[in-house]
Amino acid sequence: MGKRRRATERKSVGLRGVRVRRGVLAGAAVVVVCGMGAAAFALSGGAGSGERSVGEKHVPTGPPTSAEVRATARDFLAAWAEGDVARAAALTDDRTAAKKALTSYRKDARLTKVRLTPGKRSGAEVPFKAAAMVSYEGVSKPYAYASELTVVRRKSDGATLVDWRPAVLHPELRPGDRLVTGEAGDPPIKAVDRAGAELTAAKYPSLGAVLDSLREKYGKKAGGTAGIELRVVRADGKKPAKAAGDATTKDDAKSVPDKTLLTIASGTPGTLKTTFSGSLQAAAERETAKRKQASVVVVKPSTGEILAAANSNPTGFNMAFQGSLAPGSTMKVITSSMLLEKRLAGVDKKHPCPKYSTYGGWKFQNDDKFQIKDGTFRASFARSCNTAFISQAKKLENDSLTRQAQEVFGLGRDNWSIGVPSFDGAVPVQADAQMAASLIGQGGVRMNPLNMASVAATVKSGTFRQPYLVSPDVDDRTLATAPRKMSGATAAALRDLMHHTAVAGTAAQPMRGLGADSGAKTGSAEVDGQKKPNGWFTAYRGDLASAAVVREGGHGGESAGPLVRAMLVAGG
């Protein structure tokens, strides 16, 4: 179980989230043929270099020139293609790592007869195409892929070198990974949806990494036999690559699963049934493809079954299951359950919603500085009044919200086992202004669409049921439970609040016409460095619950709301 990353929040009226970089990396080596001429690089333009003096020597400075990029890339690719590992590694800025990786490329990946063809340069970056033969026990098969390299200048002597990253060798490689050809460690699987129809990455692109994880965890249990493959074998115990909103994840499978690049001899797949709905998954793929940086999840409140999950970037990080983002005002669903239980709020009781509220030295305000005079808690919830929640901070303990999220909604306990890696949410104990900020889904609170869909499902059913996409009967694993159940009165009050929001509050437009058995909550969360906040929306309708985030989408009702509506309609 890895430790979660935390962001340092800045003291401000608008609280901010966290940005993290995704890294790449890892293993390999080769023998080859290289056909490339200066014209093939199509190099032109580029900033000129200056010089500085070191002793009596004049050392070039500044970005590499076009000629330097051309010459360095040409020499490196030629040495790699010819199998001259030492010379190729010497042309990089990390000779030791490059030599190890290039050696493994031939020895472990068994790639021979390599051809490397450069493409059109863009600044110091040179894309290239690689073609080779993969050979194993007398069987050979061609393999081709594209990658790129970047030429940099070494400060000490002004030499130009290839900026070594394992992704130069192959774009799928991350830190510690290797390319390996041989008998696959895990038999292939034929994953099917709840109706028995096969799920493939070609048909459902967002499920690519999910299917890889399912194979890694259930390949042997599903009864298949392994084939011979060229695979990316991930580093043991490796943490997942990081990007904005990534989180440390847990499950029995690796956070980033091994990946098959080429099948040399097919194995026999075993069949694995999942909880996915083919029609809902198709709708999720279609809707996220229409948007930038969107992720959505649909679950079944009565069982916890995951029916669909998709991301706008289907081959990238699985934000739907593993993301870690401030959920903004959608968190007010959990906060409201706590205030109702503690009798600090009542649906139709008077509740303050001033323009401003100060706590812990921070001054909080509402969107557009609105206020509701002599309003009720119902009105404050429906309009998403921040100060209505901040004003109650002085009556709470520092761990009040943490305990509510863990004990009633099953969040932040690191014990979900959905069938593939997931982040289970985080509501850390905080003090002063950060504790107050957590009440409105900022501060240190972190969630993803899976977590927030589960929150809506818990409100709808009145009981937390851990989401899952493979039945626990397959591997006898134990699903997580919440230590206590909210009272019937609290659950009814939450449904009342969410339904009112869906018909007369900030969620009214996307929820229009979805009926009496529906409810929703909008949210937006400010993030450091973003011009617009992340838009959130969580809702239920009948026995469906869904949540979505659109990063840099602005108001949740306008960005994530239509996405969730589409899922509720598709499943209706």
VEXDREN-2710 file (C-alpha; in Angstrom, 1 decimal):
% VEXDREN-2710
k/r/px/py/pz
1/MET/0.0/0.0/0.0
2/GLY/1.7/3.2/-1.1
3/LYS/1.6/6.5/0.6
4/ARG/-0.5/9.2/-1.0
5/ARG/1.1/12.3/-2.3
6/ARG/-0.1/15.5/-0.7
7/ALA/-0.1/19.0/-2.1
8/THR/0.8/22.1/-0.1
9/GLU/-2.2/24.4/-0.3
10/ARG/-1.7/28.1/-0.5
11/LYS/-3.5/30.5/1.9
12/SER/-6.1/32.3/-0.2
13/VAL/-9.8/32.9/-0.6
14/GLY/-9.9/30.5/-3.5
15/LEU/-8.1/27.3/-2.4
16/ARG/-6.0/25.5/-4.9
17/GLY/-5.2/21.9/-5.8
18/VAL/-2.1/20.2/-6.9
19/ARG/-0.2/19.6/-10.1
20/VAL/2.1/16.7/-10.6
21/ARG/4.2/15.6/-13.6
22/ARG/3.9/12.2/-15.2
23/GLY/7.3/10.5/-15.7
24/VAL/8.4/7.9/-18.2
25/LEU/11.1/5.3/-18.4
26/ALA/13.1/2.2/-18.8
27/GLY/15.0/-0.9/-20.2
28/ALA/16.9/-2.3/-23.4
29/ALA/19.6/-2.9/-26.3
30/VAL/20.0/-3.9/-30.1
31/VAL/21.6/-5.0/-33.4
32/VAL/20.7/-3.4/-36.7
33/VAL/20.7/-1.6/-39.9
34/CYS/20.2/2.2/-40.2
35/GLY/19.2/4.0/-43.3
36/MET/19.2/7.8/-42.9
37/GLY/20.7/10.8/-44.6
38/ALA/20.8/14.4/-43.7
39/ALA/17.8/15.1/-45.9
40/ALA/15.7/12.6/-44.0
41/PHE/16.0/14.7/-40.9
42/ALA/14.4/17.7/-42.6
43/LEU/16.3/20.0/-40.2
44/SER/16.2/23.7/-40.6
45/GLY/16.1/26.9/-38.6
46/GLY/16.8/26.8/-34.9
47/ALA/18.4/29.3/-32.4
48/GLY/22.1/29.9/-32.7
49/SER/24.5/29.1/-29.9
50/GLY/26.8/31.5/-28.1
51/GLU/30.1/30.8/-26.3
52/ARG/31.6/31.2/-22.9
53/SER/35.2/30.9/-21.8
54/VAL/36.5/28.1/-19.6
55/GLY/40.2/28.8/-19.1
56/GLU/41.4/29.5/-22.6
57/LYS/38.7/27.3/-24.2
58/HIS/35.6/28.7/-25.8
59/VAL/32.6/26.5/-24.7
60/PRO/29.4/26.7/-26.9
61/THR/26.2/27.7/-25.0
62/GLY/22.6/28.1/-25.8
63/PRO/20.2/25.7/-27.5
64/PRO/21.8/23.2/-30.0
65/THR/21.9/24.4/-33.6
66/SER/20.1/22.6/-36.4
67/ALA/23.4/21.2/-37.6
68/GLU/24.2/19.9/-34.1
69/VAL/20.8/18.3/-33.7
70/ARG/21.1/16.6/-37.0
71/ALA/24.6/15.3/-36.4
72/THR/24.0/14.1/-32.8
73/ALA/20.7/12.4/-33.7
74/ARG/22.3/10.8/-36.8
75/ASP/25.3/9.4/-34.9
76/PHE/23.2/8.1/-32.0
77/LEU/20.6/6.3/-34.2
78/ALA/23.4/4.9/-36.4
79/ALA/25.3/3.5/-33.4
80/TRP/22.1/2.0/-32.0
81/ALA/21.1/0.5/-35.3
82/GLU/24.6/-1.0/-35.8
83/GLY/24.5/-2.6/-32.4
84/ASP/27.4/-0.5/-31.1
85/VAL/26.0/-0.1/-27.6
86/ALA/29.0/1.6/-26.1
87/ARG/29.1/4.3/-28.8
88/ALA/25.4/4.9/-28.7
89/ALA/25.4/5.2/-24.9
90/ALA/28.4/7.7/-25.1
91/LEU/26.2/10.0/-27.2
92/THR/23.7/10.4/-24.4
93/ASP/23.7/12.4/-21.2
94/ASP/23.4/9.2/-19.0
95/ARG/25.8/6.7/-20.4
96/THR/25.3/4.1/-17.7
97/ALA/21.5/4.0/-17.9
98/ALA/21.6/4.1/-21.7
99/LYS/24.1/1.3/-22.0
100/LYS/22.0/-1.0/-19.7
101/ALA/18.8/-0.2/-21.6
102/LEU/20.3/-0.7/-25.0
103/THR/21.9/-4.0/-24.0
104/SER/18.6/-5.3/-22.6
105/TYR/16.9/-4.2/-25.9
106/ARG/18.8/-7.0/-27.7
107/LYS/19.2/-9.5/-24.9
108/ASP/15.8/-9.5/-23.3
109/ALA/13.5/-8.1/-26.0
110/ARG/15.3/-10.1/-28.7
111/LEU/15.0/-7.3/-31.2
112/THR/17.3/-7.7/-34.2
113/LYS/17.7/-6.3/-37.8
114/VAL/16.8/-2.9/-36.5
115/ARG/16.1/0.0/-38.8
116/LEU/15.8/3.6/-37.5
117/THR/14.3/6.2/-39.8
118/PRO/14.2/9.9/-38.6
119/GLY/11.3/12.1/-39.3
120/LYS/10.9/15.9/-39.4
121/ARG/12.7/17.7/-36.7
122/SER/10.9/20.2/-34.4
123/GLY/13.4/22.3/-32.5
124/ALA/15.7/19.9/-30.7
125/GLU/13.2/17.0/-30.9
126/VAL/13.7/14.4/-33.6
127/PRO/10.9/11.8/-34.1
128/PHE/11.9/8.5/-35.6
129/LYS/10.4/5.2/-36.7
130/ALA/11.9/1.9/-35.6
131/ALA/11.4/-1.4/-37.4
132/ALA/12.9/-4.7/-36.2
133/MET/12.5/-8.5/-36.1
134/VAL/11.4/-10.2/-32.8
135/SER/12.8/-13.7/-32.7
136/TYR/12.2/-16.4/-30.1
137/GLU/13.0/-20.1/-30.4
138/GLY/13.1/-20.2/-34.2
139/VAL/10.0/-18.0/-34.7
140/SER/10.4/-14.4/-35.9
141/LYS/7.9/-11.6/-36.4
142/PRO/8.3/-8.0/-37.6
143/TYR/7.6/-5.2/-35.2
144/ALA/7.5/-1.5/-35.8
145/TYR/6.8/1.6/-33.6
146/ALA/7.5/5.3/-33.4
147/SER/9.5/7.2/-30.8
148/GLU/11.4/10.4/-30.5
149/LEU/14.6/11.8/-29.0
150/THR/15.7/15.3/-27.8
151/VAL/19.2/16.8/-28.2
152/VAL/20.5/18.9/-25.3
153/ARG/23.8/20.7/-24.6
154/ARG/26.0/19.7/-21.7
155/LYS/27.0/22.7/-19.7
156/SER/30.5/21.5/-18.7
157/ASP/31.9/21.4/-22.2
158/GLY/29.1/22.5/-24.6
159/ALA/28.8/19.0/-26.2
160/THR/25.5/18.1/-27.7
161/LEU/24.0/14.8/-26.5
162/VAL/20.8/12.8/-26.6
163/ASP/18.7/13.5/-23.5
164/TRP/18.4/9.9/-22.2
165/ARG/15.0/8.7/-21.2
166/PRO/13.9/5.1/-21.6
167/ALA/11.0/6.3/-23.6
168/VAL/13.5/7.0/-26.4
169/LEU/13.9/3.3/-26.7
170/HIS/10.2/2.7/-26.7
171/PRO/7.4/5.2/-25.7
172/GLU/5.7/2.7/-23.4
173/LEU/8.8/2.4/-21.1
174/ARG/8.6/4.0/-17.7
175/PRO/11.2/4.0/-14.8
176/GLY/12.5/0.5/-14.2
177/ASP/10.5/-1.2/-16.9
178/ARG/11.9/-3.6/-19.5
179/LEU/11.0/-5.0/-22.9
180/VAL/10.9/-8.8/-22.7
181/THR/10.2/-11.4/-25.3
182/GLY/9.2/-14.9/-24.0
183/GLU/6.4/-16.9/-22.5
184/ALA/3.9/-14.4/-21.0
185/GLY/3.7/-14.6/-17.3
186/ASP/-0.1/-14.2/-17.4
187/PRO/-2.4/-16.1/-19.7
188/PRO/-4.7/-13.9/-21.9
189/ILE/-8.3/-13.4/-20.9
190/LYS/-11.5/-12.8/-22.7
191/ALA/-13.2/-10.2/-20.6
192/VAL/-17.0/-10.1/-21.1
193/ASP/-19.6/-7.6/-20.0
194/ARG/-22.6/-8.5/-17.8
195/ALA/-24.5/-9.8/-20.9
196/GLY/-21.6/-12.0/-22.0
197/ALA/-20.4/-9.8/-24.9
198/GLU/-16.6/-9.5/-25.3
199/LEU/-14.9/-6.3/-24.1
200/THR/-11.9/-5.2/-26.2
201/ALA/-9.7/-2.1/-26.1
202/ALA/-10.4/-1.7/-29.8
203/LYS/-14.2/-1.3/-29.2
204/TYR/-13.8/0.4/-25.8
205/PRO/-10.6/2.4/-25.7
206/SER/-10.8/3.5/-22.1
207/LEU/-10.7/-0.1/-21.0
208/GLY/-7.2/-0.8/-22.4
209/ALA/-5.3/-0.5/-19.1
210/VAL/-8.3/-2.0/-17.2
211/LEU/-8.2/-5.1/-19.3
212/ASP/-4.4/-5.3/-18.9
213/SER/-4.9/-5.1/-15.1
214/LEU/-7.6/-7.8/-15.2
215/ARG/-5.4/-10.1/-17.2
216/GLU/-2.5/-9.6/-14.7
217/LYS/-4.8/-10.3/-11.7
218/TYR/-7.1/-13.0/-13.1
219/GLY/-5.3/-14.5/-16.1
220/LYS/-4.4/-17.7/-14.2
221/LYS/-7.7/-17.9/-12.3
222/ALA/-9.7/-17.6/-15.6
223/GLY/-8.0/-20.8/-16.8
224/GLY/-6.2/-19.7/-20.0
225/THR/-2.7/-20.8/-21.2
226/ALA/0.1/-18.3/-21.9
227/GLY/1.5/-17.4/-25.3
228/ILE/4.8/-16.0/-26.5
229/GLU/4.8/-12.2/-26.5
230/LEU/6.9/-9.1/-26.6
231/ARG/5.8/-7.2/-23.5
232/VAL/6.6/-4.2/-21.3
233/VAL/7.3/-5.7/-17.9
234/ARG/6.8/-3.1/-15.2
235/ALA/9.2/-2.7/-12.4
236/ASP/8.2/-4.7/-9.3
237/GLY/6.7/-2.5/-6.6
238/LYS/6.8/0.5/-8.8
239/LYS/4.6/3.5/-8.0
240/PRO/2.4/4.6/-10.9
241/ALA/3.6/7.4/-13.1
242/LYS/2.4/10.8/-11.9
243/ALA/0.4/13.5/-13.7
244/ALA/-1.8/16.2/-12.5
245/GLY/-4.3/14.7/-10.1
246/ASP/-2.6/11.2/-10.0
247/ALA/-2.7/9.3/-6.7
248/THR/-1.1/6.4/-5.1
249/THR/-3.4/3.4/-5.7
250/LYS/-3.8/0.0/-4.3
251/ASP/-5.3/-3.3/-5.2
252/ASP/-3.8/-6.8/-5.7
253/ALA/-2.6/-5.8/-9.3
254/LYS/0.2/-3.4/-10.1
255/SER/-0.8/0.2/-10.4
256/VAL/0.5/0.2/-14.0
257/PRO/0.0/-3.2/-15.5
258/ASP/2.4/-5.1/-17.9
259/LYS/1.5/-4.4/-21.5
260/THR/1.6/-6.8/-24.5
261/LEU/3.2/-5.1/-27.6
262/LEU/3.3/-8.0/-30.0
263/THR/2.0/-11.6/-29.9
264/ILE/4.4/-14.1/-31.5
265/ALA/2.5/-17.2/-30.6
266/SER/-1.1/-17.0/-29.3
267/GLY/-2.1/-18.4/-25.9
268/THR/-5.6/-19.7/-25.0
269/PRO/-7.7/-17.1/-23.2
270/GLY/-9.8/-17.8/-20.2
271/THR/-13.2/-16.1/-19.9
272/LEU/-13.7/-13.5/-17.1
273/LYS/-17.1/-11.9/-16.5
274/THR/-17.2/-8.3/-15.4
275/THR/-20.0/-6.0/-14.2
276/PHE/-19.6/-3.6/-17.1
277/SER/-22.6/-2.8/-19.3
278/GLY/-21.6/-2.8/-22.9
279/SER/-24.2/-0.1/-23.9
280/LEU/-23.3/2.2/-21.0
281/GLN/-19.6/1.8/-21.7
282/ALA/-20.2/2.7/-25.3
283/ALA/-22.1/5.8/-24.2
284/ALA/-19.3/6.7/-21.7
285/GLU/-16.7/6.4/-24.5
286/ARG/-18.7/8.5/-26.9
287/GLU/-19.5/11.2/-24.4
288/THR/-15.9/11.6/-23.0
289/ALA/-14.5/11.6/-26.5
290/LYS/-16.6/14.8/-27.2
291/ARG/-14.8/16.6/-24.3
292/LYS/-11.3/17.5/-23.2
293/GLN/-10.0/16.1/-19.9
294/ALA/-13.3/14.5/-18.9
295/SER/-13.7/11.3/-16.8
296/VAL/-16.9/9.6/-15.8
297/VAL/-18.1/6.5/-13.8
298/VAL/-21.5/4.8/-13.5
299/VAL/-22.3/2.4/-10.6
300/LYS/-25.4/0.5/-9.5
301/PRO/-26.4/1.7/-6.0
302/SER/-28.3/-1.5/-5.0
303/THR/-25.2/-3.7/-5.5
304/GLY/-22.1/-1.5/-6.0
305/GLU/-21.4/-2.9/-9.5
306/ILE/-19.4/-0.7/-11.8
307/LEU/-21.3/-0.3/-15.1
308/ALA/-19.1/2.0/-17.0
309/ALA/-15.9/4.1/-16.8
310/ALA/-14.2/6.3/-19.4
311/ASN/-11.7/9.0/-19.9
312/SER/-11.2/11.6/-22.7
313/ASN/-7.6/10.4/-23.1
314/PRO/-8.4/6.6/-23.1
315/THR/-4.7/5.5/-23.4
316/GLY/-3.5/7.8/-20.7
317/PHE/-3.8/7.8/-16.9
318/ASN/-7.0/6.3/-15.6
319/MET/-8.4/9.4/-13.9
320/ALA/-11.8/7.8/-13.5
321/PHE/-10.5/5.1/-11.0
322/GLN/-7.1/6.4/-9.9
323/GLY/-7.3/10.2/-10.0
324/SER/-6.8/12.4/-6.9
325/LEU/-8.5/15.8/-7.3
326/ALA/-10.2/18.2/-5.0
327/PRO/-13.9/17.5/-5.5
328/GLY/-15.2/21.0/-4.7
329/SER/-18.8/21.4/-3.7
330/THR/-19.8/17.8/-4.4
331/MET/-18.1/17.1/-1.1
332/LYS/-21.0/19.0/0.5
333/VAL/-23.0/15.9/0.3
334/ILE/-20.8/14.2/2.9
335/THR/-20.5/17.4/4.9
336/SER/-24.3/17.8/4.9
337/SER/-24.8/14.2/6.2
338/MET/-22.5/15.1/9.1
339/LEU/-24.3/18.4/9.9
340/LEU/-27.6/16.7/9.8
341/GLU/-26.5/13.9/12.1
342/LYS/-25.0/16.5/14.5
343/ARG/-28.2/18.6/14.3
344/LEU/-26.2/21.6/13.1
345/ALA/-28.5/21.8/10.1
346/GLY/-32.1/20.8/9.2
347/VAL/-33.5/20.7/5.7
348/ASP/-36.0/23.5/6.2
349/LYS/-34.4/25.1/9.2
350/LYS/-33.0/28.7/9.0
351/HIS/-29.3/28.5/8.1
352/PRO/-26.8/31.4/7.6
353/CYS/-25.5/32.1/4.1
354/PRO/-23.6/35.4/4.3
355/LYS/-21.3/36.8/1.6
356/TYR/-18.2/36.0/3.7
357/SER/-17.2/33.7/6.5
358/THR/-13.8/33.8/8.3
359/TYR/-12.2/30.8/10.0
360/GLY/-8.6/30.1/10.9
361/GLY/-7.5/33.4/9.6
362/TRP/-8.9/32.8/6.1
363/LYS/-11.8/34.7/4.6
364/PHE/-14.1/32.5/2.5
365/GLN/-16.7/33.7/0.1
366/ASN/-19.5/32.5/-2.2
367/ASP/-19.4/32.4/-6.0
368/ASP/-20.0/36.0/-7.1
369/LYS/-20.2/36.9/-3.4
370/PHE/-23.9/36.1/-3.2
371/GLN/-25.8/35.8/0.0
372/ILE/-29.1/34.3/1.1
373/LYS/-30.9/36.3/3.7
374/ASP/-33.1/34.4/6.1
375/GLY/-32.7/31.3/4.0
376/THR/-32.9/27.6/4.9
377/PHE/-30.3/24.9/4.7
378/ARG/-32.3/23.5/1.7
379/ALA/-31.7/26.8/-0.1
380/SER/-28.0/26.9/0.8
381/PHE/-27.4/23.4/-0.4
382/ALA/-29.3/23.9/-3.6
383/ARG/-27.4/27.1/-4.4
384/SER/-24.1/25.6/-3.1
385/CYS/-23.4/28.3/-0.5
386/ASN/-19.9/27.9/0.8
387/THR/-20.3/30.1/3.8
388/ALA/-23.3/28.0/5.0
389/PHE/-20.8/25.2/5.6
390/ILE/-17.7/27.3/6.7
391/SER/-19.8/28.9/9.4
392/GLN/-20.2/25.5/11.1
393/ALA/-16.5/24.8/11.3
394/LYS/-16.2/26.3/14.9
395/LYS/-18.7/23.7/16.1
396/LEU/-16.7/20.7/14.7
397/GLU/-13.7/18.7/15.8
398/ASN/-10.7/18.5/13.4
399/ASP/-11.5/14.9/12.6
400/SER/-15.3/15.2/12.3
401/LEU/-15.4/15.2/8.5
402/THR/-12.7/12.5/8.3
403/ARG/-14.7/10.1/10.5
404/GLN/-17.9/10.8/8.6
405/ALA/-16.3/10.0/5.2
406/GLN/-14.6/6.9/6.5
407/GLU/-17.4/5.5/8.8
408/VAL/-20.5/6.2/6.7
409/PHE/-19.2/6.5/3.1
410/GLY/-16.3/4.0/3.2
411/LEU/-13.9/6.6/1.8
412/GLY/-10.2/7.1/2.6
413/ARG/-9.7/3.7/4.4
414/ASP/-7.4/2.2/1.7
415/ASN/-9.4/-1.1/1.7
416/TRP/-11.4/-1.1/-1.6
417/SER/-10.7/-4.0/-3.9
418/ILE/-12.6/-3.4/-7.1
419/GLY/-10.7/-5.8/-9.3
420/VAL/-8.2/-3.4/-10.7
421/PRO/-6.1/-0.6/-9.0
422/SER/-8.1/2.3/-7.6
423/PHE/-7.7/5.3/-5.3
424/ASP/-10.2/5.2/-2.5
425/GLY/-10.4/8.9/-1.7
426/ALA/-8.7/10.9/1.0
427/VAL/-10.2/13.1/3.7
428/PRO/-7.2/13.8/6.0
429/VAL/-7.6/15.3/9.5
430/GLN/-6.8/19.0/9.2
431/ALA/-6.9/22.0/11.5
432/ASP/-7.9/25.7/11.3
433/ALA/-8.5/27.1/7.8
434/GLN/-7.7/23.8/6.0
435/MET/-10.3/21.9/8.1
436/ALA/-12.9/24.5/7.1
437/ALA/-11.8/24.3/3.5
438/SER/-12.3/20.5/3.6
439/LEU/-16.0/21.1/4.3
440/ILE/-16.4/22.5/0.8
441/GLY/-14.2/20.0/-0.9
442/GLN/-10.9/21.8/-1.0
443/GLY/-8.0/21.7/1.5
444/GLY/-6.5/18.2/1.5
445/VAL/-9.7/16.4/0.3
446/ARG/-9.0/14.3/-2.8
447/MET/-11.5/12.2/-4.9
448/ASN/-12.1/10.8/-8.3
449/PRO/-15.3/10.0/-10.3
450/LEU/-15.4/6.5/-8.9
451/ASN/-15.4/7.9/-5.3
452/MET/-18.1/10.5/-6.0
453/ALA/-20.3/8.1/-7.9
454/SER/-20.1/5.9/-4.8
455/VAL/-21.2/8.9/-2.7
456/ALA/-24.3/9.4/-4.8
457/ALA/-25.0/5.7/-4.7
458/THR/-24.7/5.6/-0.9
459/VAL/-27.2/8.5/-0.6
460/LYS/-29.6/6.7/-3.0
461/SER/-29.5/3.3/-1.3
462/GLY/-28.8/4.6/2.2
463/THR/-25.9/2.1/2.6
464/PHE/-22.3/2.1/1.4
465/ARG/-21.6/-0.7/-1.0
466/GLN/-18.1/-0.9/-2.2
467/PRO/-17.9/-0.5/-6.0
468/TYR/-16.5/-3.5/-7.9
469/LEU/-16.1/-4.7/-11.5
470/VAL/-15.3/-8.3/-10.9
471/SER/-17.5/-10.4/-8.5
472/PRO/-15.7/-11.3/-5.2
473/ASP/-16.9/-14.9/-5.9
474/VAL/-14.2/-15.2/-8.6
475/ASP/-11.3/-14.9/-6.1
476/ASP/-13.0/-15.0/-2.7
477/ARG/-11.8/-11.5/-1.8
478/THR/-13.6/-9.5/0.8
479/LEU/-15.3/-6.2/-0.2
480/ALA/-14.9/-3.2/2.0
481/THR/-17.8/-2.1/4.3
482/ALA/-18.5/1.0/6.2
483/PRO/-18.4/0.8/10.0
484/ARG/-21.8/2.4/10.4
485/LYS/-24.9/3.2/8.4
486/MET/-26.5/6.6/8.3
487/SER/-29.9/6.8/9.8
488/GLY/-33.0/6.5/7.6
489/ALA/-33.9/10.1/8.5
490/THR/-30.5/11.4/7.4
491/ALA/-30.6/9.4/4.1
492/ALA/-34.1/10.8/3.4
493/ALA/-33.0/14.3/4.1
494/LEU/-30.0/14.0/1.8
495/ARG/-32.2/12.7/-1.0
496/ASP/-34.6/15.6/-0.4
497/LEU/-31.7/18.1/-0.7
498/MET/-30.2/16.5/-3.8
499/HIS/-33.6/16.2/-5.5
500/HIS/-34.3/19.9/-4.8
501/THR/-30.9/20.8/-6.2
502/ALA/-31.8/18.8/-9.3
503/VAL/-35.1/20.5/-9.9
504/ALA/-34.5/24.0/-8.5
505/GLY/-30.8/24.5/-7.8
506/THR/-27.5/24.5/-9.5
507/ALA/-28.1/21.1/-11.1
508/ALA/-31.5/21.9/-12.6
509/GLN/-30.5/22.4/-16.2
510/PRO/-28.7/19.0/-16.7
511/MET/-31.2/17.1/-14.6
512/ARG/-34.3/18.6/-16.3
513/GLY/-37.0/16.0/-16.9
514/LEU/-35.3/13.0/-15.2
515/GLY/-38.1/12.4/-12.8
516/ALA/-38.9/12.3/-9.1
517/ASP/-36.4/9.5/-8.3
518/SER/-33.3/11.6/-9.0
519/GLY/-30.9/13.9/-7.2
520/ALA/-27.7/15.7/-7.9
521/LYS/-24.9/18.0/-6.6
522/THR/-22.6/20.3/-8.6
523/GLY/-19.1/21.3/-7.7
524/SER/-16.1/23.3/-8.9
525/ALA/-12.6/23.2/-7.5
526/GLU/-9.9/25.7/-8.0
527/VAL/-6.5/24.4/-8.9
528/ASP/-3.2/26.2/-8.8
529/GLY/-2.0/27.3/-12.3
530/GLN/-5.4/26.7/-14.0
531/LYS/-7.4/29.6/-15.4
532/LYS/-10.7/27.7/-14.8
533/PRO/-11.6/25.4/-12.0
534/ASN/-12.3/21.7/-12.4
535/GLY/-16.0/21.0/-12.9
536/TRP/-17.7/18.2/-11.0
537/PHE/-21.1/16.7/-11.0
538/THR/-22.5/13.7/-9.1
539/ALA/-26.1/12.4/-9.4
540/TYR/-28.4/9.4/-9.2
541/ARG/-31.5/8.3/-11.1
542/GLY/-33.4/5.1/-10.2
543/ASP/-30.8/2.4/-9.7
544/LEU/-28.0/4.3/-11.4
545/ALA/-25.4/6.7/-9.9
546/SER/-22.8/8.6/-11.9
547/ALA/-20.1/11.2/-11.3
548/ALA/-17.9/13.1/-13.7
549/VAL/-15.1/15.6/-13.6
550/VAL/-14.0/17.9/-16.4
551/ARG/-10.7/19.4/-15.6
552/GLU/-10.6/23.1/-16.3
553/GLY/-14.2/22.8/-17.2
554/GLY/-15.5/25.7/-15.0
555/HIS/-18.8/25.3/-13.3
556/GLY/-19.8/21.7/-12.8
557/GLY/-23.4/22.1/-13.9
558/GLU/-22.2/23.4/-17.3
559/SER/-19.3/21.1/-17.9
560/ALA/-19.6/17.8/-16.1
561/GLY/-23.4/17.9/-15.7
562/PRO/-24.4/17.2/-19.3
563/LEU/-21.9/14.2/-19.3
564/VAL/-23.6/12.7/-16.2
565/ARG/-27.0/13.4/-17.6
566/ALA/-26.1/11.5/-20.8
567/MET/-25.1/8.5/-18.7
568/LEU/-28.3/8.5/-16.6
569/VAL/-30.4/8.8/-19.8
570/ALA/-28.5/6.0/-21.5
571/GLY/-29.0/3.7/-18.6
572/GLY/-32.7/4.6/-18.1
END
